[in-house]
């Protein structure tokens, strides 16, 4: 498969302090320079013929030049989507209304909602966040802006998988998706952890929903697989990830997470995207060979059937075990950022 899309981790800025956030809270917020974004886009279009861009963070809409990032994509006739908590959504509406070309290329707004009711959602994302994201849903529905709802499953909200999916369909979402919470290295891990049996049950419940709803139901990479060897989307080079410092990294699950930078490939300010991609392939192939060796030696455990968890462990990041979270710890408690 070709590199069909590029993910830009636009910024580490965020107004929230979500319990499952992977970013190391000790890191100072960084914003991806727009000229560097444009450099990468030009190379991705020219050489990889990429046709789509995703913006994530942090809260990507807090990038001081979010409009510049969007316009860089629009000028190249690329499709785009972004993830948001919904806070400050009036900025998004103003951005789209100011230039119809921005709206034309927008394939979806992925709204992060972590429960089917305010109490569950706010137990993870903080007081007042439910009303904000629901206002964003209403604004999208009223303006026929395509949107999806995504939930990061953990011990706090797993009981609401089915009502969440039904709620998404009733609200008019074009898609509902579920991700697996990964260990963060923070004190919140103890409240989010689920055992293997609970994760397997969650995966199976999501699978049953897929056959019941008319809208697409997606289970993202990370949930337990039946086979030990697996090549995920980044490993297949179908997606490339650029972090807020302008570096090609293995994937968004690793970027900015405590535990070092063994997953960082190259600085795209000084290295071409093609050369960085070559280095990424070298890293991926080493990881795949190491896993095959571990399979041969019988060293893989039950948690290694969770592909993201296995990869995080291999690269020295926080990860789940039967005893809870293991690996490096975040250096201080998570705090709400000052950007509104």
KOLKESE-64559 format. One record per residue (C-alpha): residue number from 1; residue in three letters; chain; x, y, z. Coordinates in steps of 0.1 Angstrom, whole numbers. Example, Ala and Ser with C-alpha at 12.3 -4.5 7.8 and 13.67 -1.06 7.14 Angstrom:
<nr:1 rest:ALA kette:A xx:123 yy:-45 zz:78>
<nr:2 rest:SER kette:A xx:137 yy:-11 zz:71>
% end
This chain:
<nr:1 rest:UNK kette:A xx:0 yy:0 zz:0>
<nr:2 rest:UNK kette:A xx:12 yy:36 zz:-7>
<nr:3 rest:UNK kette:A xx:17 yy:63 zz:19>
<nr:4 rest:UNK kette:A xx:-18 yy:75 zz:16>
<nr:5 rest:UNK kette:A xx:-18 yy:101 zz:44>
<nr:6 rest:UNK kette:A xx:5 yy:122 zz:67>
<nr:7 rest:UNK kette:A xx:-3 yy:128 zz:103>
<nr:8 rest:UNK kette:A xx:10 yy:161 zz:117>
<nr:9 rest:UNK kette:A xx:12 yy:164 zz:155>
<nr:10 rest:UNK kette:A xx:6 yy:201 zz:152>
<nr:11 rest:UNK kette:A xx:11 yy:212 zz:188>
<nr:12 rest:UNK kette:A xx:15 yy:199 zz:224>
<nr:13 rest:UNK kette:A xx:-8 yy:227 zz:236>
<nr:14 rest:UNK kette:A xx:-40 yy:216 zz:253>
<nr:15 rest:UNK kette:A xx:-66 yy:231 zz:276>
<nr:16 rest:UNK kette:A xx:-75 yy:198 zz:292>
<nr:17 rest:UNK kette:A xx:-58 yy:173 zz:315>
<nr:18 rest:UNK kette:A xx:-73 yy:140 zz:303>
<nr:19 rest:UNK kette:A xx:-65 yy:111 zz:324>
<nr:20 rest:UNK kette:A xx:-54 yy:89 zz:295>
<nr:21 rest:UNK kette:A xx:-33 yy:115 zz:277>
<nr:22 rest:UNK kette:A xx:0 yy:99 zz:265>
<nr:23 rest:UNK kette:A xx:21 yy:131 zz:264>
<nr:24 rest:UNK kette:A xx:47 yy:136 zz:291>
<nr:25 rest:UNK kette:A xx:34 yy:165 zz:312>
<nr:26 rest:UNK kette:A xx:69 yy:177 zz:320>
<nr:27 rest:UNK kette:A xx:75 yy:187 zz:284>
<nr:28 rest:UNK kette:A xx:71 yy:223 zz:273>
<nr:29 rest:UNK kette:A xx:45 yy:228 zz:246>
<nr:30 rest:UNK kette:A xx:59 yy:229 zz:211>
<nr:31 rest:UNK kette:A xx:43 yy:241 zz:179>
<nr:32 rest:UNK kette:A xx:52 yy:227 zz:145>
<nr:33 rest:UNK kette:A xx:65 yy:255 zz:122>
<nr:34 rest:UNK kette:A xx:43 yy:261 zz:92>
<nr:35 rest:UNK kette:A xx:72 yy:264 zz:68>
<nr:36 rest:UNK kette:A xx:84 yy:230 zz:79>
<nr:37 rest:UNK kette:A xx:49 yy:216 zz:75>
<nr:38 rest:UNK kette:A xx:48 yy:230 zz:39>
<nr:39 rest:UNK kette:A xx:82 yy:214 zz:31>
<nr:40 rest:UNK kette:A xx:70 yy:180 zz:42>
<nr:41 rest:UNK kette:A xx:37 yy:184 zz:23>
<nr:42 rest:UNK kette:A xx:55 yy:193 zz:-9>
<nr:43 rest:UNK kette:A xx:77 yy:162 zz:-6>
<nr:44 rest:UNK kette:A xx:48 yy:139 zz:3>
<nr:45 rest:UNK kette:A xx:28 yy:151 zz:-27>
<nr:46 rest:UNK kette:A xx:57 yy:150 zz:-51>
<nr:47 rest:UNK kette:A xx:72 yy:117 zz:-41>
<nr:48 rest:UNK kette:A xx:46 yy:97 zz:-22>
<nr:49 rest:UNK kette:A xx:16 yy:112 zz:-40>
<nr:50 rest:UNK kette:A xx:-2 yy:115 zz:-6>
<nr:51 rest:UNK kette:A xx:-37 yy:128 zz:-8>
<nr:52 rest:UNK kette:A xx:-48 yy:133 zz:28>
<nr:53 rest:UNK kette:A xx:-36 yy:150 zz:59>
<nr:54 rest:UNK kette:A xx:-46 yy:146 zz:96>
<nr:55 rest:UNK kette:A xx:-40 yy:171 zz:124>
<nr:56 rest:UNK kette:A xx:-36 yy:159 zz:160>
<nr:57 rest:UNK kette:A xx:-20 yy:171 zz:192>
<nr:58 rest:UNK kette:A xx:-24 yy:182 zz:220>
<nr:59 rest:UNK kette:A xx:-53 yy:202 zz:208>
<nr:60 rest:UNK kette:A xx:-44 yy:210 zz:171>
<nr:61 rest:UNK kette:A xx:-68 yy:240 zz:169>
<nr:62 rest:UNK kette:A xx:-46 yy:258 zz:196>
<nr:63 rest:UNK kette:A xx:-16 yy:260 zz:172>
<nr:64 rest:UNK kette:A xx:-10 yy:298 zz:168>
<nr:65 rest:UNK kette:A xx:-12 yy:293 zz:130>
<nr:66 rest:UNK kette:A xx:-39 yy:266 zz:127>
<nr:67 rest:UNK kette:A xx:-54 yy:286 zz:98>
<nr:68 rest:UNK kette:A xx:-20 yy:285 zz:81>
<nr:69 rest:UNK kette:A xx:-17 yy:247 zz:85>
<nr:70 rest:UNK kette:A xx:-52 yy:243 zz:70>
<nr:71 rest:UNK kette:A xx:-45 yy:266 zz:41>
<nr:72 rest:UNK kette:A xx:-12 yy:248 zz:33>
<nr:73 rest:UNK kette:A xx:-33 yy:217 zz:28>
<nr:74 rest:UNK kette:A xx:-60 yy:234 zz:9>
<nr:75 rest:UNK kette:A xx:-36 yy:250 zz:-15>
<nr:76 rest:UNK kette:A xx:-23 yy:215 zz:-24>
<nr:77 rest:UNK kette:A xx:-58 yy:202 zz:-30>
<nr:78 rest:UNK kette:A xx:-55 yy:176 zz:-2>
<nr:79 rest:UNK kette:A xx:-82 yy:162 zz:19>
<nr:80 rest:UNK kette:A xx:-79 yy:168 zz:56>
<nr:81 rest:UNK kette:A xx:-94 yy:160 zz:90>
<nr:82 rest:UNK kette:A xx:-85 yy:167 zz:126>
<nr:83 rest:UNK kette:A xx:-91 yy:156 zz:162>
<nr:84 rest:UNK kette:A xx:-105 yy:180 zz:188>
<nr:85 rest:UNK kette:A xx:-120 yy:180 zz:222>
<nr:86 rest:UNK kette:A xx:-146 yy:206 zz:211>
<nr:87 rest:UNK kette:A xx:-134 yy:233 zz:235>
<nr:88 rest:UNK kette:A xx:-133 yy:267 zz:218>
<nr:89 rest:UNK kette:A xx:-152 yy:253 zz:188>
<nr:90 rest:UNK kette:A xx:-162 yy:287 zz:177>
<nr:91 rest:UNK kette:A xx:-127 yy:291 zz:164>
<nr:92 rest:UNK kette:A xx:-132 yy:261 zz:141>
<nr:93 rest:UNK kette:A xx:-165 yy:274 zz:128>
<nr:94 rest:UNK kette:A xx:-150 yy:309 zz:121>
<nr:95 rest:UNK kette:A xx:-121 yy:292 zz:102>
<nr:96 rest:UNK kette:A xx:-144 yy:272 zz:80>
<nr:97 rest:UNK kette:A xx:-168 yy:300 zz:73>
<nr:98 rest:UNK kette:A xx:-140 yy:324 zz:64>
<nr:99 rest:UNK kette:A xx:-131 yy:304 zz:33>
<nr:100 rest:UNK kette:A xx:-153 yy:278 zz:16>
<nr:101 rest:UNK kette:A xx:-122 yy:260 zz:2>
<nr:102 rest:UNK kette:A xx:-113 yy:249 zz:37>
<nr:103 rest:UNK kette:A xx:-147 yy:233 zz:42>
<nr:104 rest:UNK kette:A xx:-146 yy:216 zz:8>
<nr:105 rest:UNK kette:A xx:-115 yy:195 zz:16>
<nr:106 rest:UNK kette:A xx:-126 yy:186 zz:51>
<nr:107 rest:UNK kette:A xx:-136 yy:149 zz:53>
<nr:108 rest:UNK kette:A xx:-145 yy:149 zz:90>
<nr:109 rest:UNK kette:A xx:-140 yy:164 zz:124>
<nr:110 rest:UNK kette:A xx:-131 yy:137 zz:150>
<nr:111 rest:UNK kette:A xx:-146 yy:147 zz:183>
<nr:112 rest:UNK kette:A xx:-132 yy:130 zz:213>
<nr:113 rest:UNK kette:A xx:-160 yy:118 zz:236>
<nr:114 rest:UNK kette:A xx:-152 yy:94 zz:264>
<nr:115 rest:UNK kette:A xx:-186 yy:83 zz:276>
<nr:116 rest:UNK kette:A xx:-223 yy:82 zz:269>
<nr:117 rest:UNK kette:A xx:-231 yy:106 zz:297>
<nr:118 rest:UNK kette:A xx:-215 yy:137 zz:313>
<nr:119 rest:UNK kette:A xx:-204 yy:119 zz:345>
<nr:120 rest:UNK kette:A xx:-184 yy:93 zz:327>
<nr:121 rest:UNK kette:A xx:-169 yy:116 zz:301>
<nr:122 rest:UNK kette:A xx:-159 yy:142 zz:327>
<nr:123 rest:UNK kette:A xx:-144 yy:117 zz:350>
<nr:124 rest:UNK kette:A xx:-118 yy:113 zz:323>
<nr:125 rest:UNK kette:A xx:-117 yy:147 zz:306>
<nr:126 rest:UNK kette:A xx:-126 yy:172 zz:334>
<nr:127 rest:UNK kette:A xx:-155 yy:192 zz:345>
<nr:128 rest:UNK kette:A xx:-175 yy:212 zz:318>
<nr:129 rest:UNK kette:A xx:-161 yy:192 zz:289>
<nr:130 rest:UNK kette:A xx:-193 yy:173 zz:282>
<nr:131 rest:UNK kette:A xx:-213 yy:204 zz:274>
<nr:132 rest:UNK kette:A xx:-185 yy:218 zz:252>
<nr:133 rest:UNK kette:A xx:-182 yy:187 zz:231>
<nr:134 rest:UNK kette:A xx:-220 yy:183 zz:228>
<nr:135 rest:UNK kette:A xx:-222 yy:219 zz:216>
<nr:136 rest:UNK kette:A xx:-196 yy:211 zz:190>
<nr:137 rest:UNK kette:A xx:-218 yy:181 zz:179>
<nr:138 rest:UNK kette:A xx:-248 yy:203 zz:176>
<nr:139 rest:UNK kette:A xx:-229 yy:229 zz:156>
<nr:140 rest:UNK kette:A xx:-216 yy:203 zz:132>
<nr:141 rest:UNK kette:A xx:-251 yy:188 zz:127>
<nr:142 rest:UNK kette:A xx:-267 yy:222 zz:122>
<nr:143 rest:UNK kette:A xx:-242 yy:231 zz:95>
<nr:144 rest:UNK kette:A xx:-239 yy:197 zz:79>
<nr:145 rest:UNK kette:A xx:-202 yy:195 zz:88>
<nr:146 rest:UNK kette:A xx:-192 yy:158 zz:87>
<nr:147 rest:UNK kette:A xx:-181 yy:146 zz:121>
<nr:148 rest:UNK kette:A xx:-173 yy:113 zz:139>
<nr:149 rest:UNK kette:A xx:-172 yy:104 zz:176>
<nr:150 rest:UNK kette:A xx:-142 yy:85 zz:191>
<nr:151 rest:UNK kette:A xx:-139 yy:70 zz:225>
<nr:152 rest:UNK kette:A xx:-107 yy:58 zz:242>
<nr:153 rest:UNK kette:A xx:-118 yy:27 zz:261>
<nr:154 rest:UNK kette:A xx:-105 yy:21 zz:296>
<nr:155 rest:UNK kette:A xx:-118 yy:8 zz:330>
<nr:156 rest:UNK kette:A xx:-137 yy:40 zz:336>
<nr:157 rest:UNK kette:A xx:-159 yy:39 zz:305>
<nr:158 rest:UNK kette:A xx:-158 yy:4 zz:291>
<nr:159 rest:UNK kette:A xx:-193 yy:-3 zz:305>
<nr:160 rest:UNK kette:A xx:-206 yy:23 zz:280>
<nr:161 rest:UNK kette:A xx:-193 yy:9 zz:247>
<nr:162 rest:UNK kette:A xx:-228 yy:0 zz:234>
<nr:163 rest:UNK kette:A xx:-247 yy:31 zz:246>
<nr:164 rest:UNK kette:A xx:-218 yy:53 zz:233>
<nr:165 rest:UNK kette:A xx:-221 yy:37 zz:198>
<nr:166 rest:UNK kette:A xx:-259 yy:41 zz:198>
<nr:167 rest:UNK kette:A xx:-256 yy:77 zz:209>
<nr:168 rest:UNK kette:A xx:-231 yy:85 zz:181>
<nr:169 rest:UNK kette:A xx:-256 yy:71 zz:155>
<nr:170 rest:UNK kette:A xx:-285 yy:90 zz:170>
<nr:171 rest:UNK kette:A xx:-265 yy:123 zz:170>
<nr:172 rest:UNK kette:A xx:-257 yy:120 zz:133>
<nr:173 rest:UNK kette:A xx:-221 yy:110 zz:134>
<nr:174 rest:UNK kette:A xx:-207 yy:95 zz:102>
<nr:175 rest:UNK kette:A xx:-186 yy:71 zz:121>
<nr:176 rest:UNK kette:A xx:-179 yy:59 zz:156>
<nr:177 rest:UNK kette:A xx:-145 yy:46 zz:166>
<nr:178 rest:UNK kette:A xx:-129 yy:30 zz:197>
<nr:179 rest:UNK kette:A xx:-93 yy:31 zz:207>
<nr:180 rest:UNK kette:A xx:-75 yy:12 zz:234>
<nr:181 rest:UNK kette:A xx:-61 yy:33 zz:263>
<nr:182 rest:UNK kette:A xx:-24 yy:28 zz:266>
<nr:183 rest:UNK kette:A xx:-4 yy:32 zz:298>
<nr:184 rest:UNK kette:A xx:7 yy:68 zz:303>
<nr:185 rest:UNK kette:A xx:33 yy:66 zz:331>
<nr:186 rest:UNK kette:A xx:11 yy:88 zz:353>
<nr:187 rest:UNK kette:A xx:-7 yy:80 zz:386>
<nr:188 rest:UNK kette:A xx:-39 yy:77 zz:367>
<nr:189 rest:UNK kette:A xx:-29 yy:44 zz:351>
<nr:190 rest:UNK kette:A xx:-41 yy:24 zz:382>
<nr:191 rest:UNK kette:A xx:-77 yy:37 zz:375>
<nr:192 rest:UNK kette:A xx:-76 yy:30 zz:338>
<nr:193 rest:UNK kette:A xx:-60 yy:-4 zz:337>
<nr:194 rest:UNK kette:A xx:-81 yy:-34 zz:326>
<nr:195 rest:UNK kette:A xx:-70 yy:-71 zz:327>
<nr:196 rest:UNK kette:A xx:-67 yy:-92 zz:296>
<nr:197 rest:UNK kette:A xx:-101 yy:-108 zz:300>
<nr:198 rest:UNK kette:A xx:-118 yy:-73 zz:302>
<nr:199 rest:UNK kette:A xx:-100 yy:-61 zz:271>
<nr:200 rest:UNK kette:A xx:-110 yy:-92 zz:252>
<nr:201 rest:UNK kette:A xx:-146 yy:-87 zz:262>
<nr:202 rest:UNK kette:A xx:-144 yy:-51 zz:251>
<nr:203 rest:UNK kette:A xx:-130 yy:-60 zz:217>
<nr:204 rest:UNK kette:A xx:-157 yy:-86 zz:212>
<nr:205 rest:UNK kette:A xx:-185 yy:-62 zz:221>
<nr:206 rest:UNK kette:A xx:-172 yy:-37 zz:196>
<nr:207 rest:UNK kette:A xx:-172 yy:-64 zz:170>
<nr:208 rest:UNK kette:A xx:-208 yy:-72 zz:177>
<nr:209 rest:UNK kette:A xx:-218 yy:-36 zz:174>
<nr:210 rest:UNK kette:A xx:-202 yy:-35 zz:139>
<nr:211 rest:UNK kette:A xx:-229 yy:-58 zz:126>
<nr:212 rest:UNK kette:A xx:-258 yy:-39 zz:143>
<nr:213 rest:UNK kette:A xx:-253 yy:-2 zz:134>
<nr:214 rest:UNK kette:A xx:-256 yy:13 zz:99>
<nr:215 rest:UNK kette:A xx:-228 yy:38 zz:105>
<nr:216 rest:UNK kette:A xx:-192 yy:24 zz:104>
<nr:217 rest:UNK kette:A xx:-179 yy:12 zz:137>
<nr:218 rest:UNK kette:A xx:-141 yy:11 zz:139>
<nr:219 rest:UNK kette:A xx:-118 yy:-5 zz:164>
<nr:220 rest:UNK kette:A xx:-84 yy:11 zz:161>
<nr:221 rest:UNK kette:A xx:-50 yy:-6 zz:163>
<nr:222 rest:UNK kette:A xx:-41 yy:-19 zz:197>
<nr:223 rest:UNK kette:A xx:-68 yy:-43 zz:208>
<nr:224 rest:UNK kette:A xx:-57 yy:-79 zz:213>
<nr:225 rest:UNK kette:A xx:-51 yy:-100 zz:182>
<nr:226 rest:UNK kette:A xx:-53 yy:-138 zz:178>
<nr:227 rest:UNK kette:A xx:-19 yy:-140 zz:160>
<nr:228 rest:UNK kette:A xx:14 yy:-128 zz:175>
<nr:229 rest:UNK kette:A xx:29 yy:-112 zz:143>
<nr:230 rest:UNK kette:A xx:12 yy:-81 zz:130>
<nr:231 rest:UNK kette:A xx:21 yy:-52 zz:108>
<nr:232 rest:UNK kette:A xx:1 yy:-21 zz:118>
<nr:233 rest:UNK kette:A xx:-6 yy:9 zz:95>
<nr:234 rest:UNK kette:A xx:27 yy:27 zz:103>
<nr:235 rest:UNK kette:A xx:46 yy:-5 zz:99>
<nr:236 rest:UNK kette:A xx:30 yy:-10 zz:65>
<nr:237 rest:UNK kette:A xx:40 yy:26 zz:56>
<nr:238 rest:UNK kette:A xx:4 yy:36 zz:48>
<nr:239 rest:UNK kette:A xx:7 yy:65 zz:72>
<nr:240 rest:UNK kette:A xx:37 yy:87 zz:83>
<nr:241 rest:UNK kette:A xx:37 yy:106 zz:115>
<nr:242 rest:UNK kette:A xx:54 yy:140 zz:120>
<nr:243 rest:UNK kette:A xx:57 yy:153 zz:156>
<nr:244 rest:UNK kette:A xx:54 yy:188 zz:169>
<nr:245 rest:UNK kette:A xx:92 yy:193 zz:165>
<nr:246 rest:UNK kette:A xx:91 yy:184 zz:129>
<nr:247 rest:UNK kette:A xx:106 yy:149 zz:132>
<nr:248 rest:UNK kette:A xx:94 yy:117 zz:115>
<nr:249 rest:UNK kette:A xx:86 yy:93 zz:143>
<nr:250 rest:UNK kette:A xx:73 yy:57 zz:144>
<nr:251 rest:UNK kette:A xx:37 yy:67 zz:152>
<nr:252 rest:UNK kette:A xx:15 yy:89 zz:174>
<nr:253 rest:UNK kette:A xx:14 yy:64 zz:202>
<nr:254 rest:UNK kette:A xx:51 yy:70 zz:209>
<nr:255 rest:UNK kette:A xx:55 yy:107 zz:202>
<nr:256 rest:UNK kette:A xx:62 yy:127 zz:234>
<nr:257 rest:UNK kette:A xx:57 yy:97 zz:257>
<nr:258 rest:UNK kette:A xx:81 yy:92 zz:286>
<nr:259 rest:UNK kette:A xx:109 yy:68 zz:279>
<nr:260 rest:UNK kette:A xx:133 yy:83 zz:255>
<nr:261 rest:UNK kette:A xx:134 yy:88 zz:218>
<nr:262 rest:UNK kette:A xx:143 yy:55 zz:203>
<nr:263 rest:UNK kette:A xx:113 yy:59 zz:180>
<nr:264 rest:UNK kette:A xx:124 yy:92 zz:165>
<nr:265 rest:UNK kette:A xx:136 yy:87 zz:130>
<nr:266 rest:UNK kette:A xx:149 yy:120 zz:116>
<nr:267 rest:UNK kette:A xx:146 yy:158 zz:117>
<nr:268 rest:UNK kette:A xx:126 yy:167 zz:86>
<nr:269 rest:UNK kette:A xx:141 yy:202 zz:86>
<nr:270 rest:UNK kette:A xx:174 yy:187 zz:76>
<nr:271 rest:UNK kette:A xx:165 yy:153 zz:62>
<nr:272 rest:UNK kette:A xx:143 yy:146 zz:32>
<nr:273 rest:UNK kette:A xx:111 yy:128 zz:37>
<nr:274 rest:UNK kette:A xx:123 yy:100 zz:14>
<nr:275 rest:UNK kette:A xx:155 yy:95 zz:34>
<nr:276 rest:UNK kette:A xx:136 yy:96 zz:67>
<nr:277 rest:UNK kette:A xx:112 yy:70 zz:53>
<nr:278 rest:UNK kette:A xx:142 yy:48 zz:44>
<nr:279 rest:UNK kette:A xx:154 yy:50 zz:80>
<nr:280 rest:UNK kette:A xx:119 yy:43 zz:93>
<nr:281 rest:UNK kette:A xx:119 yy:11 zz:72>
<nr:282 rest:UNK kette:A xx:152 yy:0 zz:88>
<nr:283 rest:UNK kette:A xx:137 yy:6 zz:123>
<nr:284 rest:UNK kette:A xx:105 yy:-13 zz:114>
<nr:285 rest:UNK kette:A xx:123 yy:-42 zz:99>
<nr:286 rest:UNK kette:A xx:146 yy:-45 zz:130>
<nr:287 rest:UNK kette:A xx:115 yy:-45 zz:152>
<nr:288 rest:UNK kette:A xx:98 yy:-71 zz:131>
<nr:289 rest:UNK kette:A xx:129 yy:-94 zz:131>
<nr:290 rest:UNK kette:A xx:132 yy:-90 zz:168>
<nr:291 rest:UNK kette:A xx:96 yy:-101 zz:173>
<nr:292 rest:UNK kette:A xx:101 yy:-131 zz:151>
<nr:293 rest:UNK kette:A xx:131 yy:-141 zz:171>
<nr:294 rest:UNK kette:A xx:111 yy:-137 zz:203>
<nr:295 rest:UNK kette:A xx:83 yy:-159 zz:189>
<nr:296 rest:UNK kette:A xx:109 yy:-185 zz:180>
<nr:297 rest:UNK kette:A xx:123 yy:-184 zz:215>
<nr:298 rest:UNK kette:A xx:88 yy:-186 zz:231>
<nr:299 rest:UNK kette:A xx:94 yy:-153 zz:249>
<nr:300 rest:UNK kette:A xx:61 yy:-135 zz:240>
<nr:301 rest:UNK kette:A xx:35 yy:-132 zz:267>
<nr:302 rest:UNK kette:A xx:-2 yy:-126 zz:266>
<nr:303 rest:UNK kette:A xx:2 yy:-88 zz:267>
<nr:304 rest:UNK kette:A xx:23 yy:-90 zz:235>
<nr:305 rest:UNK kette:A xx:-8 yy:-100 zz:216>
<nr:306 rest:UNK kette:A xx:-18 yy:-63 zz:220>
<nr:307 rest:UNK kette:A xx:4 yy:-49 zz:192>
<nr:308 rest:UNK kette:A xx:7 yy:-13 zz:205>
<nr:309 rest:UNK kette:A xx:14 yy:-25 zz:240>
<nr:310 rest:UNK kette:A xx:41 yy:-49 zz:227>
<nr:311 rest:UNK kette:A xx:57 yy:-20 zz:206>
<nr:312 rest:UNK kette:A xx:56 yy:4 zz:235>
<nr:313 rest:UNK kette:A xx:73 yy:-21 zz:257>
<nr:314 rest:UNK kette:A xx:100 yy:-28 zz:231>
<nr:315 rest:UNK kette:A xx:108 yy:9 zz:228>
<nr:316 rest:UNK kette:A xx:110 yy:14 zz:265>
<nr:317 rest:UNK kette:A xx:77 yy:33 zz:269>
<nr:318 rest:UNK kette:A xx:50 yy:28 zz:296>
<nr:319 rest:UNK kette:A xx:30 yy:-3 zz:289>
<nr:320 rest:UNK kette:A xx:4 yy:-27 zz:305>
<nr:321 rest:UNK kette:A xx:12 yy:-59 zz:323>
<nr:322 rest:UNK kette:A xx:-9 yy:-82 zz:344>
<nr:323 rest:UNK kette:A xx:2 yy:-62 zz:375>
<nr:324 rest:UNK kette:A xx:-8 yy:-29 zz:359>
<nr:325 rest:UNK kette:A xx:13 yy:-3 zz:343>
<nr:326 rest:UNK kette:A xx:51 yy:-7 zz:339>
<nr:327 rest:UNK kette:A xx:79 yy:12 zz:324>
<nr:328 rest:UNK kette:A xx:91 yy:48 zz:329>
<nr:329 rest:UNK kette:A xx:69 yy:72 zz:348>
<nr:330 rest:UNK kette:A xx:58 yy:107 zz:339>
<nr:331 rest:UNK kette:A xx:78 yy:132 zz:360>
<nr:332 rest:UNK kette:A xx:49 yy:150 zz:376>
<nr:333 rest:UNK kette:A xx:11 yy:150 zz:379>
<nr:334 rest:UNK kette:A xx:-8 yy:161 zz:348>
<nr:335 rest:UNK kette:A xx:-20 yy:196 zz:350>
<nr:336 rest:UNK kette:A xx:-44 yy:216 zz:328>
<nr:337 rest:UNK kette:A xx:-27 yy:238 zz:303>
<nr:338 rest:UNK kette:A xx:-32 yy:276 zz:302>
<nr:339 rest:UNK kette:A xx:-42 yy:279 zz:266>
<nr:340 rest:UNK kette:A xx:-80 yy:283 zz:261>
% end
